Amino acid sequence: MELAQRVNYVYMLLKRDTPPLEILEVLIKQYGVSRIQAYRYIRRAKAGQGPMLILERSVVFTVKLEPSLIKRVKAVASSMSLSISKLVKMALEEFLSKHDRGEREKAS
């Protein structure tokens, strides 16, 4: 989220024809980043097709699960080359979309 916000800020400054060296100084002063990191933000903003999409921030959510279920989740995540978080997110999104469809059908 921080990356997207900073790149979008640079994108806006570039659209206003702010010179890259001035943008560089603003990034260093405002965000306390190194020159190298500031150059990366500028390069990314120049290369993009417009502002970056700012996704919702992820937070830690702890649940208690049986060890056997955890073992299965880890095995499937590994076999799909996914993080456990990504696999659980995908599974929850699918489950909730089916639930939402069922609720809409009940309401009709």
N, C-alpha and C positions, 0 to 999 in steps of 0.2 A: 504494500500500500504506500509506504514511504517513497519507494522508487518511482511509482506512477505519479505521485503528487509532485515530486521534484522535477521529473521529466516534463510533466504538463506545465509546470511553472516556466521552465526553460523554453518550451514550445511557444508559450504565450509571449515571452520576451522576444523570441526570434520573430514572431509575427508582427511585433511592434518595431521591428528593425533595430533592436538593441544590438550593438556590436558584441561579438562573442567574447572579446577580452573583458568587456564590462560585465557580461553575464558570469564569466569565470570569477571575477572579484566578488560579485553579489553572492554567488553560491558559497564561496569560501567564507565570507563574512557572516552570512545569514545562517548557514547550516553547519559551519565548522568542518567542512570536508576538505580533503587534500586537493591539490591541483589536478592530480591524476583522476580522482573521482569526479571532480567538476567537469573535466574534459569528457568523461564517459557520459555524464548526463547530457551534455551539449551534443555529443555525437549521436546519442540515442534519440534525442528530440529531432535532430536534423534528418535522421534516417526513417523516422516514423511517418505514417500516412495521416497523422493528426494526433490529437490527445490520446493518451493511453486510458484504457478502461480501468477504473479504480474498483477493485473487487472488495467485497465485504471482508473484514479482518477475521482471521480464524482465532478461536480461543480454545483453551484447554477445557475438556469436558470429561470428567472421570466417571466411569461406571464400573460396577462389580459384575464380573462374569465368571462362569465356571472355568477352571483350568483347561478342561477338554475343549471348550468352545474357543478359548484364546489360542490354543494350539492349532485348531483348524483354521482360524482366521489368519494366523501367521503363515501357515503352510500355503494357503490360497494366495495371499498377498505376495509371498515369495515366488510362487509359480507364475504369477502374472507380472512380476517385476514392478510391483506397486508398493507404496508405503502402506502400513496398516491404516493410517489416517485416511488415505485416499480410497482404499477398499471399503472401509466403514462408511465413508461419506457417500460413495457410489451406491452402496447397499441401502442406506437410509433414504437417499433421494428416490430410489426406485420404489421402496416400500411406501414412502409418504405420497408419491405421485399416484400409486395404485389406491391408497386410502382416500386421497382427495377425489379421484374419479368415482369411487364407490359412494362417497358422500354426496357428490353432485347428482349421481344417478338416483339416489334415495330421495333427493329434494325435488326431482322432476316428476 
